[in-house]
Amino acid sequence: MNKPLRLHARIGTLRQLEILLAVEETGSIGAAARKLHLTQPTVSMQMKKLADAIDMPLLELRGRRREFTDAGRAMAATAREVLDSFARLDMQLADLRGLRAGTLRLAVVTTSKYFIPHLLGPFCSLYPAVEIQFKVGNRQQIIQRLEQDRDDLYVFSHPPEDADIEVIDFLPNPLVAIAPAGHPLAQRGQLELADLGAYPFLMREQGSGTRHAIERHLRERGITMDVRMTIESNEAIKHSVMSGLGISILSAHTLTFGGSAGLVELDVGQLPIASQWFLVRPRQKCVSLIADTFLRYLETEGRESVMAELRADSGARGKLP
């Protein structure tokens, strides 16, 4: 009597696992097909083959959406481990050859998207064989990726406090007050932080590292703001300020690297708020040669190149130290 094939023998190809993870990440078969440059029927067929291999459905209809079943989530978690193992093997082989080649996976919170590309450009020029996978999300999304161990390095302004992680302080993140050009406060110098409380204030969403730093700074000084709007995007806040909807406090990086036309940085005595950018990695994770090379690059020319741009912009505005 023939023994039934074990699961690894019933799964056809690693490509099927890649398709499975694409469906999980994008949330739909259609979006996964577009991401992988495949037809939707091809993705559907490969998902069906995987479901047949385990003799359990991977997806189920809930309302109008198809969501992963418990079996589908378990399969996706294992698929990620398998593909991560091959990615590590690829980098280990590159290490043995003395090559800095392979993939560097970065996941960063939204505000850091303004300066991270300025770090990646020179790094990619130094190491053209390195592929960068660059994910941007809000703080909760990046924490979720960290918990799932999906990337090599993570960038936070407010790292999670209850995780088994190594935290590396690598770049200042000063938070400054902004107003539209022509605002009454823009005509005044040597403002007090409390002066901002007389005007509508635009705040980042709950859970944002920027909001956490602002609220702590205000709380320590017994100051409250007239928060009129909560907005989930730095760019949306900047445009709302330009439109005269209120004033705000944002990372100086959003001005240096994201543009400041139509905005004025206010001269406030208790600002900028001293905040930091942190690189985070799981403490138990083996660091690849590529990730280690990127860390050393950040500690030297990478960090200095960003600081030079910050100093030049600070000098032009005459506000930051």
C-alpha positions as CSV (number, residue, x, y, z in Angstrom):
1,M,0.0,0.0,0.0
2,N,1.4,3.4,-1.0
3,K,1.9,5.9,1.7
4,P,0.3,9.3,1.2
5,L,2.8,11.9,0.0
6,R,4.0,14.3,2.7
7,L,2.9,17.9,2.4
8,H,6.1,19.2,1.0
9,A,5.9,16.7,-1.9
10,R,2.3,17.7,-2.6
11,I,3.1,21.4,-3.0
12,G,4.2,22.0,-6.6
13,T,6.6,24.9,-6.6
14,L,8.0,27.7,-4.5
15,R,6.3,30.1,-6.9
16,Q,3.0,28.9,-5.5
17,L,4.1,30.0,-2.1
18,E,5.1,33.4,-3.5
19,I,1.6,33.7,-5.0
20,L,0.0,32.8,-1.7
21,L,2.0,35.5,0.2
22,A,1.1,38.1,-2.5
23,V,-2.6,37.3,-2.0
24,E,-2.1,37.7,1.8
25,E,-0.2,41.0,1.5
26,T,-2.4,42.7,-1.1
27,G,-5.7,41.4,0.2
28,S,-7.1,40.0,-3.0
29,I,-6.4,37.7,-5.9
30,G,-6.8,40.6,-8.4
31,A,-4.3,42.8,-6.6
32,A,-1.8,39.9,-6.2
33,A,-2.1,39.2,-10.0
34,R,-1.3,42.8,-10.8
35,K,1.7,42.8,-8.3
36,L,3.1,39.6,-9.8
37,H,2.3,40.5,-13.4
38,L,0.2,37.4,-13.8
39,T,-3.4,36.9,-14.9
40,Q,-6.1,36.6,-12.3
41,P,-7.1,33.1,-13.5
42,T,-3.5,32.0,-13.1
43,V,-3.4,33.2,-9.5
44,S,-6.8,31.6,-8.8
45,M,-5.6,28.3,-10.2
46,Q,-2.4,28.2,-8.1
47,M,-4.4,29.1,-5.0
48,K,-6.7,26.2,-5.8
49,K,-3.8,23.8,-6.2
50,L,-2.5,24.8,-2.8
51,A,-5.9,24.3,-1.3
52,D,-6.1,20.9,-2.9
53,A,-2.7,20.0,-1.6
54,I,-3.8,20.4,2.0
55,D,-7.4,19.4,1.3
56,M,-8.7,22.5,3.1
57,P,-9.9,25.9,1.8
58,L,-7.4,28.8,2.0
59,L,-10.0,31.5,1.5
60,E,-13.6,32.0,2.6
61,L,-16.2,34.6,1.7
62,R,-17.1,37.0,4.5
63,G,-19.6,39.6,3.4
64,R,-18.2,40.9,0.1
65,R,-14.6,40.0,0.9
66,R,-12.5,36.9,0.6
67,E,-10.5,36.4,3.8
68,F,-7.9,33.8,4.8
69,T,-9.1,30.8,6.8
70,D,-7.2,29.5,9.8
71,A,-5.6,27.0,7.4
72,G,-4.7,29.7,5.0
73,R,-3.1,31.8,7.6
74,A,-1.1,28.8,8.9
75,M,0.0,28.1,5.3
76,A,1.0,31.7,4.7
77,A,3.1,31.8,7.9
78,T,4.9,28.6,6.9
79,A,5.4,29.9,3.3
80,R,7.0,33.0,4.7
81,E,9.4,30.9,6.7
82,V,10.3,28.7,3.7
83,L,10.9,31.6,1.4
84,D,12.9,33.5,4.1
85,S,15.1,30.5,4.5
86,F,15.9,30.5,0.8
87,A,16.6,34.2,1.0
88,R,19.0,33.7,3.9
89,L,20.6,30.9,2.0
90,D,21.0,33.2,-1.0
91,M,22.7,35.8,1.1
92,Q,24.9,33.2,2.9
93,L,26.2,32.0,-0.5
94,A,26.9,35.5,-1.5
95,D,28.8,36.0,1.8
96,L,30.8,32.9,1.0
97,R,31.7,34.3,-2.4
98,G,32.7,37.6,-0.8
99,L,29.9,39.4,-2.7
100,R,27.6,42.0,-1.3
101,A,24.6,40.9,-3.2
102,G,21.1,39.9,-2.4
103,T,18.1,41.6,-0.8
104,L,17.8,44.2,1.9
105,R,14.3,44.5,3.3
106,L,13.4,47.7,5.1
107,A,10.1,48.7,6.7
108,V,9.7,52.3,7.8
109,V,7.1,54.5,9.4
110,T,5.5,57.1,7.1
111,T,7.5,60.2,8.2
112,S,10.8,58.6,7.6
113,K,10.0,58.1,3.9
114,Y,11.2,61.6,3.3
115,F,14.8,61.0,4.1
116,I,15.3,57.2,3.7
117,P,15.5,57.5,-0.1
118,H,18.3,60.0,0.4
119,L,20.2,57.2,2.3
120,L,19.3,54.4,-0.2
121,G,20.5,56.3,-3.3
122,P,24.2,56.5,-2.4
123,F,24.1,53.0,-0.9
124,C,22.7,51.5,-4.1
125,S,25.4,53.2,-6.1
126,L,28.0,51.7,-3.8
127,Y,26.4,48.2,-4.0
128,P,24.5,47.9,-7.3
129,A,24.0,44.2,-6.9
130,V,21.8,44.7,-3.8
131,E,18.0,44.7,-4.3
132,I,16.0,46.9,-1.9
133,Q,12.5,45.9,-0.8
134,F,11.1,49.1,0.8
135,K,7.8,49.1,2.7
136,V,6.2,52.2,4.2
137,G,3.3,52.2,6.7
138,N,1.9,53.7,9.8
139,R,3.4,52.8,13.1
140,Q,0.9,49.9,13.8
141,Q,1.5,48.4,10.3
142,I,5.3,48.4,10.8
143,I,5.0,47.0,14.3
144,Q,2.9,44.2,12.8
145,R,5.7,43.5,10.2
146,L,8.2,43.5,13.1
147,E,6.1,41.0,15.0
148,Q,5.9,38.8,11.9
149,D,9.7,39.1,11.3
150,R,9.1,40.1,7.7
151,D,12.1,42.5,7.2
152,D,15.8,42.9,8.1
153,L,15.6,46.4,9.6
154,Y,12.8,48.7,10.7
155,V,12.7,52.5,11.2
156,F,10.7,54.1,14.1
157,S,10.6,57.4,15.9
158,H,8.8,55.7,18.8
159,P,9.9,52.0,18.9
160,P,7.6,49.4,20.6
161,E,8.6,49.0,24.2
162,D,7.5,45.4,24.8
163,A,9.3,43.6,22.0
164,D,12.6,41.7,22.1
165,I,14.5,44.1,19.8
166,E,17.7,45.9,19.5
167,V,17.3,49.7,19.1
168,I,19.9,51.8,17.4
169,D,19.8,55.6,17.7
170,F,20.9,56.9,14.3
171,L,19.4,60.3,13.4
172,P,17.9,63.3,15.1
173,N,14.2,64.0,14.3
174,P,13.5,67.6,15.4
175,L,9.8,68.5,15.4
176,V,9.0,72.1,14.5
177,A,5.9,74.3,14.4
178,I,4.5,75.4,11.0
179,A,1.9,77.9,9.9
180,P,0.8,79.3,6.5
181,A,2.6,82.2,5.1
182,G,0.8,85.3,6.3
183,H,-0.5,83.8,9.5
184,P,-0.5,86.2,12.5
185,L,2.1,84.1,14.4
186,A,4.4,84.1,11.3
187,Q,4.9,87.8,11.8
188,R,6.1,87.5,15.4
189,G,9.3,86.3,16.8
190,Q,10.2,84.6,20.1
191,L,6.8,82.9,20.6
192,E,5.9,80.9,23.6
193,L,4.6,77.3,23.1
194,A,1.4,78.3,24.8
195,D,0.8,81.0,22.1
196,L,0.0,78.2,19.7
197,G,-3.0,77.1,21.8
198,A,-5.0,80.2,20.6
199,Y,-5.2,78.8,17.1
200,P,-6.7,75.7,15.5
201,F,-4.2,72.9,15.7
202,L,-3.8,70.0,13.2
203,M,-2.6,66.7,14.8
204,R,-1.4,63.4,13.5
205,E,-3.5,60.3,14.3
206,Q,-3.5,58.3,17.5
207,G,-0.6,55.8,17.5
208,S,1.7,58.1,15.4
209,G,5.2,58.5,16.8
210,T,5.0,62.2,16.0
211,R,1.8,62.6,18.0
212,H,3.3,60.7,20.9
213,A,6.3,63.0,21.1
214,I,4.1,66.2,20.8
215,E,1.7,65.0,23.5
216,R,4.5,64.2,25.9
217,H,6.2,67.5,25.2
218,L,2.9,69.4,25.9
219,R,2.0,67.3,28.9
220,E,5.4,68.0,30.6
221,R,4.8,71.7,30.2
222,G,1.1,71.7,31.1
223,I,0.1,73.1,27.7
224,T,-3.0,72.1,25.7
225,M,-3.7,72.7,22.0
226,D,-7.1,73.4,20.3
227,V,-7.0,70.2,18.2
228,R,-9.5,70.8,15.4
229,M,-8.5,68.0,13.0
230,T,-6.8,64.6,13.2
231,I,-5.0,63.8,9.9
232,E,-3.1,60.6,9.0
233,S,-0.7,62.0,6.5
234,N,2.1,64.6,6.9
235,E,1.5,65.8,3.3
236,A,-2.2,66.2,4.1
237,I,-1.3,68.2,7.2
238,K,1.0,70.4,5.2
239,H,-1.6,71.1,2.6
240,S,-4.2,71.8,5.2
241,V,-1.9,74.3,6.9
242,M,-1.2,76.0,3.6
243,S,-5.0,76.2,3.1
244,G,-5.4,78.1,6.4
245,L,-7.1,75.3,8.3
246,G,-4.7,75.6,11.2
247,I,-1.2,75.3,12.4
248,S,0.8,72.1,13.3
249,I,4.0,70.6,14.6
250,L,5.7,68.2,12.2
251,S,9.1,66.6,11.7
252,A,11.6,69.0,10.1
253,H,12.4,66.2,7.6
254,T,9.0,66.8,6.0
255,L,10.1,70.3,5.2
256,T,13.8,69.6,4.3
257,F,13.0,66.6,2.0
258,G,9.3,67.0,1.3
259,G,9.1,70.7,0.4
260,S,8.0,73.8,2.4
261,A,6.5,76.2,-0.2
262,G,3.7,78.2,1.3
263,L,4.7,77.3,4.9
264,V,6.6,79.2,7.6
265,E,8.4,77.7,10.5
266,L,7.5,79.5,13.6
267,D,10.1,80.9,16.1
268,V,9.0,79.1,19.3
269,G,11.1,79.1,22.4
270,Q,10.3,75.6,23.5
271,L,10.8,74.1,20.1
272,P,12.0,72.1,18.3
273,I,11.0,69.0,20.2
274,A,14.0,66.8,20.5
275,S,13.1,63.4,18.9
276,Q,15.1,60.7,17.4
277,W,15.0,58.1,14.6
278,F,15.8,54.6,15.6
279,L,16.8,51.5,13.6
280,V,15.2,48.4,15.0
281,R,15.9,44.7,14.4
282,P,14.8,41.5,16.2
283,R,17.4,40.7,18.9
284,Q,17.4,37.0,18.0
285,K,17.7,37.5,14.2
286,C,20.9,36.6,12.5
287,V,22.1,39.7,10.6
288,S,23.0,39.2,7.0
289,L,26.2,40.7,5.5
290,I,24.0,43.1,3.5
291,A,22.1,44.3,6.6
292,D,25.4,44.7,8.5
293,T,26.9,46.6,5.5
294,F,23.9,48.9,5.5
295,L,24.2,49.5,9.2
296,R,27.9,50.4,8.9
297,Y,27.1,52.7,5.9
298,L,24.4,54.5,8.0
299,E,26.9,55.0,10.9
300,T,29.3,56.8,8.6
301,E,28.7,58.5,5.2
302,G,25.0,57.8,5.1
303,R,24.1,59.6,8.4
304,E,26.5,62.5,7.6
305,S,25.0,63.0,4.1
306,V,21.5,63.4,5.6
307,M,22.8,65.6,8.4
308,A,24.5,67.9,5.9
309,E,21.2,68.4,4.1
310,L,19.4,69.1,7.4
311,R,22.1,71.7,8.4
312,A,22.0,73.4,5.0
313,D,18.2,73.6,5.2
314,S,18.2,74.7,8.8
315,G,20.7,77.5,8.0
316,A,18.5,78.7,5.2
317,R,15.4,78.8,7.5
318,G,17.5,80.0,10.4
319,K,15.5,77.9,12.9
320,L,17.1,74.5,13.7
321,P,20.3,74.0,15.6
